[in-house]
Amino acid sequence: MSNIFVKPDEISNKKNVCITVDQLYQDHHSWLYAWLKRKLNCPHQAADIAHDTFIRILGLSQILNLQEPRAYLTTTAKRLIIDQSRRQRIEQAYLAELALITETLEYAPSPEELLAIMQILERISSALLGLGDKPQQAFLLHYLEGKTHVEIAGQLGVSDRMVRKYLVQALMHCSMSCDPY
């Protein structure tokens, strides 16, 4: 629970942060949008990623004096594109599995169940954000694609034991992300 009492110097710091983000937005938003539009070939997705980039910057507790703001913005935007791609892969894997299940079973999940499942997958995707690439890949390969530890080890170029460590690391990270207490 956050403290509702704010010291005067904290207010002035937040005001400076907002002014800095405001100036950053005014100076670089149109450039970032144009860059993303060229990169993604979709003006709507470019607008979403540009918006999310500045939202992420607003969420920072402290903004450093940026020497190269465009480099910082492109790095943030690239990471958001990667996050979006991961979410889409998870969603596509789920939808493919769902299509297989609905073909073979008489039961199809209701729209409410689908929404609940998508929300759970979104939480898992968010929880995986702070992990390294190999633990993320091991988690997705094992829990979404059903691959064995040996298959994952071969694909990632690591030992079977390392795959187990990656899976434990991913599960612990997800557990801490979902329940920080």
Backbone as a printed PyTorch tensor [residue, N CA C, xyz], in Angstrom:
tensor([[[  0.8490,  -1.1780,   0.0000],
         [  0.0000,   0.0000,   0.0000],
         [  0.8860,   1.2300,   0.0000]],

        [[  0.6110,   2.1820,  -0.8720],
         [  1.4550,   3.3630,  -0.9630],
         [  1.0780,   4.3730,   0.1130]],

        [[  2.0500,   5.1620,   0.4790],
         [  1.8680,   6.1820,   1.4960],
         [  1.0690,   7.3390,   0.8960]],

        [[ -0.0120,   7.7620,   1.5730],
         [ -0.8260,   8.8440,   1.0240],
         [ -0.2620,  10.2110,   1.3630]],

        [[  0.7010,  10.2550,   2.2800],
         [  1.3200,  11.5130,   2.6270],
         [  2.5720,  11.6900,   1.7740]],

        [[  2.6290,  12.7920,   1.0640],
         [  3.7420,  13.0330,   0.1630],
         [  4.4950,  14.2560,   0.6520]],

        [[  5.7930,  14.1270,   0.7120],
         [  6.6340,  15.2460,   1.1240],
         [  6.6720,  16.2900,   0.0050]],

        [[  6.7960,  17.5600,   0.3410],
         [  6.8230,  18.6040,  -0.6870],
         [  7.9070,  18.3960,  -1.7450]],

        [[  9.0890,  17.9090,  -1.3250],
         [ 10.1520,  17.7130,  -2.3120],
         [  9.8150,  16.5790,  -3.2800]],

        [[  8.9890,  15.5930,  -2.8400],
         [  8.5620,  14.5280,  -3.7310],
         [  7.6130,  15.0690,  -4.7980]],

        [[  6.7820,  16.0320,  -4.4250],
         [  5.8650,  16.6340,  -5.3880],
         [  6.6600,  17.3750,  -6.4520]],

        [[  7.6430,  18.1370,  -6.0370],
         [  8.4250,  18.8820,  -7.0210],
         [  9.1940,  17.9270,  -7.9300]],

        [[  9.6830,  16.8000,  -7.3930],
         [ 10.3820,  15.8200,  -8.2330],
         [  9.4340,  15.2320,  -9.2640]],

        [[  8.2050,  14.8900,  -8.8570],
         [  7.2230,  14.3390,  -9.7910],
         [  6.8700,  15.3670, -10.8630]],

        [[  6.7630,  16.6290, -10.4670],
         [  6.4460,  17.6770, -11.4220],
         [  7.5630,  17.7940, -12.4650]],

        [[  8.8110,  17.7300, -12.0010],
         [  9.9380,  17.7830, -12.9320],
         [  9.9440,  16.5920, -13.8750]],

        [[  9.5810,  15.4120, -13.3510],
         [  9.5160,  14.2230, -14.1870],
         [  8.4620,  14.4190, -15.2660]],

        [[  7.2910,  14.9290, -14.9020],
         [  6.2230,  15.1410, -15.8800],
         [  6.6430,  16.1520, -16.9340]],

        [[  7.3000,  17.1990, -16.5020],
         [  7.7660,  18.2000, -17.4610],
         [  8.7770,  17.5750, -18.4070]],

        [[  9.6530,  16.7480, -17.8940],
         [ 10.6550,  16.0920, -18.7080],
         [ 10.0000,  15.1520, -19.7090]],

        [[  9.0360,  14.3560, -19.2720],
         [  8.3360,  13.4460, -20.1720],
         [  7.5300,  14.2410, -21.1930]],

        [[  6.8940,  15.3230, -20.7450],
         [  6.1360,  16.1770, -21.6470],
         [  7.0490,  16.7220, -22.7440]],

        [[  8.2030,  17.2110, -22.3610],
         [  9.1500,  17.7560, -23.3320],
         [  9.6590,  16.6510, -24.2590]],

        [[  9.9470,  15.4880, -23.6870],
         [ 10.3860,  14.3440, -24.4760],
         [  9.3080,  13.9690, -25.4940]],

        [[  8.0770,  13.9630, -25.0520],
         [  6.9500,  13.6360, -25.9370],
         [  6.8350,  14.6610, -27.0580]],

        [[  6.8550,  15.9320, -26.7040],
         [  6.7190,  16.9860, -27.7120],
         [  7.8500,  16.9480, -28.7350]],

        [[  9.0500,  16.6780, -28.2480],
         [ 10.2150,  16.7080, -29.1270],
         [ 10.3550,  15.4660, -30.0080]],

        [[  9.8590,  14.3100, -29.5370],
         [ 10.2080,  13.0670, -30.2200],
         [  9.0470,  12.1580, -30.5910]],

        [[  7.8280,  12.4760, -30.1920],
         [  6.7190,  11.5640, -30.4820],
         [  6.5060,  11.3780, -31.9780]],

        [[  6.4710,  12.4570, -32.7330],
         [  6.2010,  12.3290, -34.1650],
         [  7.3260,  11.5520, -34.8530]],

        [[  8.5640,  11.7650, -34.4210],
         [  9.6770,  11.0100, -34.9870],
         [  9.5430,   9.5150, -34.6620]],

        [[  9.2340,   9.2030, -33.3860],
         [  9.0940,   7.8030, -32.9680],
         [  7.9600,   7.1280, -33.7310]],

        [[  6.8380,   7.8320, -33.8560],
         [  5.6970,   7.2770, -34.5860],
         [  6.0820,   6.9710, -36.0370]],

        [[  6.7490,   7.9030, -36.6950],
         [  7.1630,   7.6990, -38.0950],
         [  8.1340,   6.5260, -38.2030]],

        [[  9.0710,   6.4330, -37.2640],
         [ 10.0420,   5.3310, -37.2710],
         [  9.3290,   3.9950, -37.0980]],

        [[  8.3820,   3.9360, -36.1560],
         [  7.6360,   2.6980, -35.9080],
         [  6.7460,   2.3430, -37.0930]],

        [[  6.1510,   3.3440, -37.7090],
         [  5.2830,   3.1000, -38.8640],
         [  6.0780,   2.4730, -40.0060]],

        [[  7.2930,   2.9570, -40.2300],
         [  8.1540,   2.3630, -41.2590],
         [  8.5620,   0.9380, -40.8680]],

        [[  8.8810,   0.7460, -39.6170],
         [  9.3660,  -0.5550, -39.1490],
         [  8.2520,  -1.6010, -39.1410]],

        [[  7.0500,  -1.2150, -38.7000],
         [  5.9610,  -2.1690, -38.5150],
         [  5.0120,  -2.2540, -39.7070]],

        [[  5.0720,  -1.2840, -40.6030],
         [  4.1640,  -1.2350, -41.7650],
         [  2.6920,  -1.2190, -41.3480]],

        [[  2.4100,  -0.6470, -40.2030],
         [  1.0260,  -0.5610, -39.7280],
         [  0.8910,   0.6870, -38.8630]],

        [[  0.1430,   1.6780, -39.3280],
         [  0.0360,   2.9240, -38.5610],
         [ -0.6530,   2.7320, -37.2060]],

        [[ -1.5940,   1.8000, -37.1360],
         [ -2.3020,   1.5870, -35.8750],
         [ -1.3950,   0.9480, -34.8260]],

        [[ -0.6430,  -0.0570, -35.2500],
         [  0.2790,  -0.7060, -34.3220],
         [  1.3950,   0.2650, -33.9360]],

        [[  1.8440,   1.0820, -34.8710],
         [  2.8790,   2.0790, -34.5910],
         [  2.3710,   3.0790, -33.5470]],

        [[  1.1320,   3.5150, -33.6900],
         [  0.5600,   4.4540, -32.7160],
         [  0.4610,   3.8040, -31.3410]],

        [[  0.0610,   2.5310, -31.2980],
         [ -0.0500,   1.8300, -30.0130],
         [  1.3090,   1.6960, -29.3300]],

        [[  2.3180,   1.2920, -30.0960],
         [  3.6520,   1.0970, -29.5180],
         [  4.2420,   2.4430, -29.0860]],

        [[  4.0480,   3.4840, -29.8820],
         [  4.5490,   4.8110, -29.5000],
         [  3.8830,   5.2620, -28.2010]],

        [[  2.5790,   5.0570, -28.1180],
         [  1.8410,   5.4140, -26.8970],
         [  2.3680,   4.6210, -25.7050]],

        [[  2.5230,   3.3020, -25.8880],
         [  2.9970,   2.4480, -24.8020],
         [  4.4230,   2.8000, -24.3820]],

        [[  5.2260,   3.2610, -25.3320],
         [  6.5980,   3.6710, -25.0080],
         [  6.5840,   4.8250, -24.0170]],

        [[  5.7610,   5.8200, -24.2870],
         [  5.7080,   6.9690, -23.3810],
         [  5.0190,   6.6120, -22.0630]],

        [[  4.0600,   5.6960, -22.1060],
         [  3.4330,   5.2250, -20.8700],
         [  4.4680,   4.5340, -19.9980]],

        [[  5.3140,   3.7210, -20.6110],
         [  6.3590,   3.0310, -19.8530],
         [  7.3080,   4.0530, -19.2290]],

        [[  7.6530,   5.0880, -19.9730],
         [  8.5480,   6.1190, -19.4470],
         [  7.8830,   6.8580, -18.2910]],

        [[  6.5850,   7.1120, -18.4200],
         [  5.8640,   7.7570, -17.3150],
         [  5.8780,   6.9030, -16.0580]],

        [[  5.9180,   5.5900, -16.2180],
         [  5.9210,   4.6830, -15.0790],
         [  7.2500,   4.5980, -14.3520]],

        [[  8.2940,   5.1660, -14.9310],
         [  9.5970,   5.1290, -14.2690],
         [  9.5780,   6.0120, -13.0340]],

        [[ 10.2400,   5.5540, -11.9900],
         [ 10.2750,   6.3500, -10.7670],
         [ 11.1980,   7.5510, -10.9180]],

        [[ 12.1760,   7.4320, -11.8210],
         [ 13.1040,   8.5300, -12.0200],
         [ 13.5840,   8.4970, -13.4650]],

        [[ 13.5870,   9.6340, -14.0750],
         [ 14.0800,   9.7120, -15.4520],
         [ 15.4490,  10.3670, -15.4070]],

        [[ 16.3870,   9.6720, -16.0030],
         [ 17.7500,  10.1900, -16.0300],
         [ 17.8610,  11.2600, -17.1050]],

        [[ 18.8730,  12.0490, -17.0060],
         [ 19.1380,  13.0480, -18.0280],
         [ 19.6170,  12.3010, -19.2720]],

        [[ 18.7800,  12.2040, -20.2540],
         [ 19.0760,  11.4000, -21.4320],
         [ 19.9750,  12.1640, -22.3920]],

        [[ 21.1080,  11.5610, -22.6990],
         [ 22.0100,  12.1580, -23.6790],
         [ 21.5050,  11.8960, -25.0980]],

        [[ 20.9500,  10.7070, -25.3030],
         [ 20.4390,  10.2940, -26.6070],
         [ 18.9930,   9.8250, -26.4540]],

        [[ 18.0370,  10.7480, -26.3910],
         [ 16.6490,  10.3510, -26.1440],
         [ 16.0690,   9.4460, -27.2310]],

        [[ 16.4600,   9.6460, -28.4710],
         [ 15.9090,   8.8080, -29.5400],
         [ 16.4040,   7.3630, -29.4080]],

        [[ 17.6460,   7.1960, -29.0040],
         [ 18.1630,   5.8410, -28.7920],
         [ 17.4030,   5.1680, -27.6490]],

        [[ 17.1300,   5.9220, -26.5960],
         [ 16.3800,   5.3870, -25.4560],
         [ 14.9530,   5.0180, -25.8810]],

        [[ 14.3200,   5.8980, -26.6440],
         [ 12.9600,   5.6420, -27.1090],
         [ 12.9050,   4.4250, -28.0340]],

        [[ 13.8700,   4.3000, -28.9480],
         [ 13.8450,   3.1560, -29.8600],
         [ 14.1050,   1.8590, -29.1090]],

        [[ 14.9960,   1.8870, -28.1230],
         [ 15.2420,   0.6830, -27.3240],
         [ 13.9840,   0.2820, -26.5680]],

        [[ 13.3170,   1.2390, -25.9620],
         [ 12.0740,   0.9530, -25.2370],
         [ 11.0120,   0.4240, -26.1950]],

        [[ 10.8760,   1.0550, -27.3550],
         [  9.8780,   0.6200, -28.3330],
         [ 10.1940,  -0.7850, -28.8470]],

        [[ 11.4700,  -1.0790, -29.1160],
         [ 11.8520,  -2.4130, -29.5780],
         [ 11.4920,  -3.4650, -28.5300]],

        [[ 11.7270,  -3.1520, -27.2640],
         [ 11.3860,  -4.1030, -26.1960],
         [  9.8780,  -4.3120, -26.1140]],

        [[  9.1160,  -3.2640, -26.3330],
         [  7.6570,  -3.4040, -26.3390],
         [  7.1940,  -4.2520, -27.5210]],

        [[  7.8470,  -4.1000, -28.6620],
         [  7.5130,  -4.9230, -29.8320],
         [  7.8060,  -6.3920, -29.5320]],

        [[  8.9320,  -6.6480, -28.8800],
         [  9.2760,  -8.0250, -28.5030],
         [  8.2470,  -8.5770, -27.5270]],

        [[  7.8640,  -7.7740, -26.5330],
         [  6.8440,  -8.2110, -25.5680],
         [  5.5330,  -8.5310, -26.2790]],

        [[  5.1510,  -7.6720, -27.2100],
         [  3.9160,  -7.8800, -27.9550],
         [  4.0060,  -9.1570, -28.7960]],

        [[  5.1510,  -9.3760, -29.3910],
         [  5.3560, -10.5830, -30.1930],
         [  5.2370, -11.8340, -29.3260]],

        [[  5.8130, -11.7870, -28.1400],
         [  5.7110, -12.9350, -27.2260],
         [  4.2590, -13.1990, -26.8440]],

        [[  3.5340, -12.1400, -26.5390],
         [  2.1200, -12.3100, -26.1850],
         [  1.3390, -12.9030, -27.3530]],

        [[  1.6320, -12.4380, -28.5640],
         [  0.9390, -12.9620, -29.7400],
         [  1.2680, -14.4300, -29.9640]],

        [[  2.5330, -14.8250, -29.7440],
         [  2.9060, -16.2310, -29.9030],
         [  2.1640, -17.0950, -28.8860]],

        [[  2.0600, -16.6180, -27.6530],
         [  1.3370, -17.3650, -26.6260],
         [ -0.1290, -17.4790, -27.0090]],

        [[ -0.6980, -16.3750, -27.4580],
         [ -2.1070, -16.3830, -27.8470],
         [ -2.3400, -17.3090, -29.0400]],

        [[ -1.4550, -17.2620, -30.0270],
         [ -1.6030, -18.1200, -31.2000],
         [ -1.4540, -19.5920, -30.8360]],

        [[ -0.5080, -19.8970, -29.9350],
         [ -0.3410, -21.2930, -29.5030],
         [ -1.5960, -21.7650, -28.7740]],

        [[ -2.1420, -20.8930, -27.9530],
         [ -3.3580, -21.2580, -27.2370],
         [ -4.5160, -21.4650, -28.2170]],

        [[ -4.6790, -20.5420, -29.1550],
         [ -5.7820, -20.6560, -30.1100],
         [ -5.6370, -21.9000, -30.9870]],

        [[ -4.4020, -22.2350, -31.3700],
         [ -4.1830, -23.4530, -32.1530],
         [ -4.5510, -24.6810, -31.3300]],

        [[ -4.1420, -24.6830, -30.0670],
         [ -4.4840, -25.8050, -29.1850],
         [ -5.9890, -25.8700, -28.9670]],

        [[ -6.6090, -24.7270, -28.8120],
         [ -8.0560, -24.6660, -28.6260],
         [ -8.7770, -25.2090, -29.8610]],

        [[ -8.2880, -24.8540, -31.0460],
         [ -8.8990, -25.3620, -32.2790],
         [ -8.7850, -26.8800, -32.3550]],

        [[ -7.6340, -27.4060, -31.9390],
         [ -7.4550, -28.8600, -31.9180],
         [ -8.4220, -29.5210, -30.9450]],

        [[ -8.5510, -28.9250, -29.7770],
         [ -9.4270, -29.4940, -28.7500],
         [-10.8820, -29.4510, -29.2030]],

        [[-11.2980, -28.3250, -29.7740],
         [-12.6980, -28.2090, -30.1800],
         [-13.0300, -29.1570, -31.3220]],

        [[-12.0360, -29.5210, -32.1430],
         [-12.2700, -30.4920, -33.2110],
         [-12.4600, -31.8980, -32.6570]],

        [[-11.7250, -32.2190, -31.5920],
         [-11.7510, -33.5860, -31.0700],
         [-12.7420, -33.7860, -29.9330]],

        [[-13.1210, -32.7180, -29.2830],
         [-14.0470, -32.8320, -28.1530],
         [-15.4040, -32.2320, -28.4930]],

        [[-16.3950, -32.6770, -27.7690],
         [-17.7300, -32.1130, -27.9540],
         [-17.8940, -30.8090, -27.1780]],

        [[-17.0250, -30.5840, -26.2000],
         [-17.1260, -29.4070, -25.3470],
         [-16.2460, -28.2870, -25.8930]],

        [[-16.8140, -27.1040, -25.9830],
         [-16.0400, -25.9160, -26.3560],
         [-16.1920, -24.9010, -25.2240]],

        [[-15.1060, -24.2520, -24.8360],
         [-15.1990, -23.2760, -23.7450],
         [-16.0950, -22.0920, -24.1160]],

        [[-16.7490, -21.5750, -23.1100],
         [-17.6130, -20.4120, -23.3080],
         [-16.7500, -19.1610, -23.5100]],

        [[-17.3430, -18.0810, -23.9970],
         [-16.5730, -16.8390, -24.1400],
         [-15.9960, -16.3550, -22.8070]],

        [[-16.7130, -16.5680, -21.7130],
         [-16.2140, -16.1630, -20.4010],
         [-14.9860, -16.9790, -20.0130]],

        [[-15.0260, -18.2810, -20.3100],
         [-13.8760, -19.1350, -20.0150],
         [-12.6800, -18.7500, -20.8840]],

        [[-12.9550, -18.4370, -22.1420],
         [-11.8790, -17.9930, -23.0290],
         [-11.2380, -16.7060, -22.5240]],

        [[-12.0570, -15.7760, -22.0720],
         [-11.5360, -14.5260, -21.5270],
         [-10.6770, -14.7890, -20.2950]],

        [[-11.1610, -15.6470, -19.4010],
         [-10.4010, -15.9750, -18.1920],
         [ -9.0610, -16.6150, -18.5510]],

        [[ -9.0760, -17.4970, -19.5260],
         [ -7.8420, -18.1630, -19.9540],
         [ -6.8800, -17.1440, -20.5740]],

        [[ -7.3990, -16.2540, -21.3970],
         [ -6.5480, -15.2340, -22.0210],
         [ -5.9470, -14.3060, -20.9640]],

        [[ -6.7230, -13.9850, -19.9350],
         [ -6.2070, -13.1450, -18.8580],
         [ -5.1010, -13.8670, -18.0910]],

        [[ -5.2720, -15.1580, -17.8680],
         [ -4.2360, -15.9410, -17.1920],
         [ -2.9700, -15.9770, -18.0460]],

        [[ -3.1370, -16.2000, -19.3480],
         [ -1.9770, -16.2180, -20.2360],
         [ -1.2780, -14.8600, -20.2700]],

        [[ -2.0480, -13.7990, -20.2170],
         [ -1.4740, -12.4490, -20.1800],
         [ -0.6650, -12.2460, -18.9010]],

        [[ -1.1800, -12.7360, -17.7760],
         [ -0.4460, -12.6330, -16.5030],
         [  0.8510, -13.4330, -16.5670]],

        [[  0.7880, -14.6170, -17.1590],
         [  2.0010, -15.4280, -17.2870],
         [  3.0090, -14.7140, -18.1800]],

        [[  2.5350, -14.1600, -19.2800],
         [  3.4140, -13.4250, -20.1870],
         [  4.0680, -12.2470, -19.4720]],

        [[  3.2960, -11.5130, -18.6940],
         [  3.8450, -10.3840, -17.9370],
         [  4.8470, -10.8570, -16.9000]],

        [[  4.5440, -11.9920, -16.2720],
         [  5.4370, -12.5180, -15.2430],
         [  6.7740, -12.9540, -15.8420]],

        [[  6.7740, -13.3690, -17.0970],
         [  8.0020, -13.8460, -17.7360],
         [  8.9010, -12.7120, -18.2200]],

        [[  8.4150, -11.4830, -18.1780],
         [  9.1720, -10.3640, -18.7550],
         [ 10.5520, -10.1800, -18.1400]],

        [[ 10.6990, -10.3740, -16.8410],
         [ 11.9820, -10.1120, -16.1950],
         [ 12.9960, -11.2280, -16.3230]],

        [[ 12.6450, -12.3040, -16.9890],
         [ 13.5540, -13.4470, -17.1190],
         [ 14.4580, -13.3060, -18.3340]],

        [[ 15.5560, -14.0530, -18.3040],
         [ 16.4280, -14.1230, -19.4640],
         [ 15.7510, -14.9080, -20.5760]],

        [[ 16.3380, -14.8740, -21.7560],
         [ 15.7390, -15.5330, -22.9200],
         [ 15.6320, -17.0450, -22.7500]],

        [[ 16.7060, -17.6820, -22.2880],
         [ 16.6790, -19.1420, -22.1980],
         [ 15.6810, -19.6570, -21.1620]],

        [[ 15.5940, -19.0480, -19.9620],
         [ 14.5430, -19.5100, -19.0450],
         [ 13.1400, -19.3020, -19.6160]],

        [[ 12.9180, -18.1930, -20.3100],
         [ 11.6120, -17.9570, -20.9450],
         [ 11.3220, -19.0120, -21.9920]],

        [[ 12.3050, -19.2730, -22.8460],
         [ 12.1140, -20.2640, -23.9040],
         [ 11.8590, -21.6390, -23.3120]],

        [[ 12.6240, -21.9990, -22.2770],
         [ 12.4420, -23.3070, -21.6480],
         [ 11.0280, -23.4210, -21.0760]],

        [[ 10.5660, -22.3780, -20.4210],
         [  9.2190, -22.3760, -19.8330],
         [  8.1650, -22.5630, -20.9150]],

        [[  8.2490, -21.7700, -21.9840],
         [  7.2510, -21.8270, -23.0560],
         [  7.2910, -23.1730, -23.7850]],

        [[  8.4990, -23.6580, -24.0470],
         [  8.6150, -24.9400, -24.7440],
         [  8.0480, -26.0880, -23.9020]],

        [[  8.2990, -26.0330, -22.6090],
         [  7.8440, -27.1280, -21.7470],
         [  6.3430, -27.0420, -21.4550]],

        [[  5.8790, -25.8730, -21.0440],
         [  4.4990, -25.7650, -20.5810],
         [  3.4820, -25.4700, -21.6810]],

        [[  3.9110, -24.8560, -22.7640],
         [  2.9520, -24.5830, -23.8440],
         [  3.0590, -25.5920, -24.9830]],

        [[  4.2870, -26.0070, -25.2840],
         [  4.4580, -26.9350, -26.3980],
         [  4.6010, -28.3800, -25.9440]],

        [[  4.7260, -28.5850, -24.6210],
         [  4.7770, -29.9420, -24.0810],
         [  6.0580, -30.6940, -24.3720]],

        [[  7.1430, -29.9950, -24.6500],
         [  8.4040, -30.6640, -24.9560],
         [  9.0550, -31.1830, -23.6780]],

        [[  9.8200, -32.2450, -23.8380],
         [ 10.5280, -32.8330, -22.6940],
         [ 11.7780, -32.0190, -22.3900]],

        [[ 12.3630, -32.2870, -21.2390],
         [ 13.5900, -31.5850, -20.8500],
         [ 14.7130, -31.8660, -21.8440]],

        [[ 14.7970, -33.1040, -22.3180],
         [ 15.8470, -33.4840, -23.2640],
         [ 15.6580, -32.7460, -24.5940]],

        [[ 14.4240, -32.6460, -25.0690],
         [ 14.1630, -31.9280, -26.3240],
         [ 14.5080, -30.4500, -26.1880]],

        [[ 14.1410, -29.8810, -25.0520],
         [ 14.4370, -28.4610, -24.8140],
         [ 15.9400, -28.2450, -24.7290]],

        [[ 16.6380, -29.1450, -24.0330],
         [ 18.0980, -29.0400, -23.9050],
         [ 18.7500, -29.0320, -25.2900]],

        [[ 18.2900, -29.9210, -26.1640],
         [ 18.8350, -29.9590, -27.5160],
         [ 18.5580, -28.6880, -28.2840]],

        [[ 17.3690, -28.1620, -28.1360],
         [ 16.9890, -26.9520, -28.8680],
         [ 17.7490, -25.7350, -28.3570]],

        [[ 17.9540, -25.6440, -27.0360],
         [ 18.6300, -24.4790, -26.4570],
         [ 20.1450, -24.6340, -26.4070]],

        [[ 20.6290, -25.8510, -26.6530],
         [ 22.0730, -26.0800, -26.6150],
         [ 22.6300, -26.0920, -25.2070]],

        [[ 21.8560, -26.6010, -24.2650],
         [ 22.2920, -26.6900, -22.8710],
         [ 22.0340, -28.1120, -22.3750]],

        [[ 22.4540, -28.3800, -21.1400],
         [ 22.2400, -29.7110, -20.5770],
         [ 20.8150, -29.8430, -20.0550]],

        [[ 20.4130, -31.1000, -19.8560],
         [ 19.1020, -31.4060, -19.2840],
         [ 18.9810, -30.7900, -17.8850]],

        [[ 20.0690, -30.8440, -17.1450],
         [ 20.0750, -30.2690, -15.7900],
         [ 19.8500, -28.7510, -15.8360]],

        [[ 20.4510, -28.0970, -16.8270],
         [ 20.2810, -26.6460, -16.9580],
         [ 18.8330, -26.3150, -17.3040]],

        [[ 18.1900, -27.1420, -18.1040],
         [ 16.7790, -26.9320, -18.4340],
         [ 15.9520, -26.9850, -17.1530]],

        [[ 16.2340, -27.9540, -16.2930],
         [ 15.5030, -28.0320, -15.0170],
         [ 15.7230, -26.7740, -14.1960]],

        [[ 16.9560, -26.2670, -14.1700],
         [ 17.2460, -25.0240, -13.4350],
         [ 16.4680, -23.8480, -14.0360]],

        [[ 16.4240, -23.7880, -15.3710],
         [ 15.6750, -22.7200, -16.0430],
         [ 14.1910, -22.7860, -15.6660]],

        [[ 13.6470, -23.9950, -15.6540],
         [ 12.2240, -24.1480, -15.3320],
         [ 11.9400, -23.7500, -13.8910]],

        [[ 12.8120, -24.1420, -12.9800],
         [ 12.6430, -23.7390, -11.5770],
         [ 12.7450, -22.2210, -11.4610]],

        [[ 13.7350, -21.6560, -12.1350],
         [ 13.9110, -20.1990, -12.1200],
         [ 12.6640, -19.5040, -12.6600]],

        [[ 12.1160, -19.9990, -13.7600],
         [ 10.9300, -19.3840, -14.3580],
         [  9.7240, -19.5120, -13.4320]],

        [[  9.5420, -20.6830, -12.8430],
         [  8.4080, -20.8710, -11.9300],
         [  8.5280, -19.9890, -10.6930]],

        [[  9.7290, -19.8800, -10.1580],
         [  9.9330, -19.0080,  -8.9870],
         [  9.6640, -17.5510,  -9.3720]],

        [[ 10.1430, -17.1540, -10.5270],
         [  9.9420, -15.7780, -10.9810],
         [  8.4470, -15.4900, -11.1870]],

        [[  7.7400, -16.4330, -11.8080],
         [  6.2960, -16.2680, -12.0140],
         [  5.5760, -16.1950, -10.6680]],

        [[  5.9780, -17.0360,  -9.7550],
         [  5.3520, -17.0430,  -8.4360],
         [  5.5520, -15.7100,  -7.7290]],

        [[  6.7660, -15.1680,  -7.8120],
         [  7.0610, -13.8800,  -7.1690],
         [  6.3340, -12.7400,  -7.8790]],

        [[  6.1890, -12.8270,  -9.1940],
         [  5.5110, -11.7820,  -9.9440],
         [  4.0220, -11.7660,  -9.6660]],

        [[  3.4340, -12.9510,  -9.5160],
         [  1.9860, -13.0350,  -9.3140],
         [  1.6020, -12.8030,  -7.8670]],

        [[  2.4760, -13.1570,  -6.9430],
         [  2.1810, -13.0090,  -5.5190],
         [  3.3990, -12.4400,  -4.8260]],

        [[  3.5660, -11.1010,  -4.8410],
         [  4.7920, -10.5020,  -4.3040],
         [  4.9310, -10.6290,  -2.7890]],

        [[  3.9490, -11.1400,  -2.0950],
         [  4.0370, -11.2650,  -0.6460],
         [  4.4630, -12.6150,  -0.3040]]])
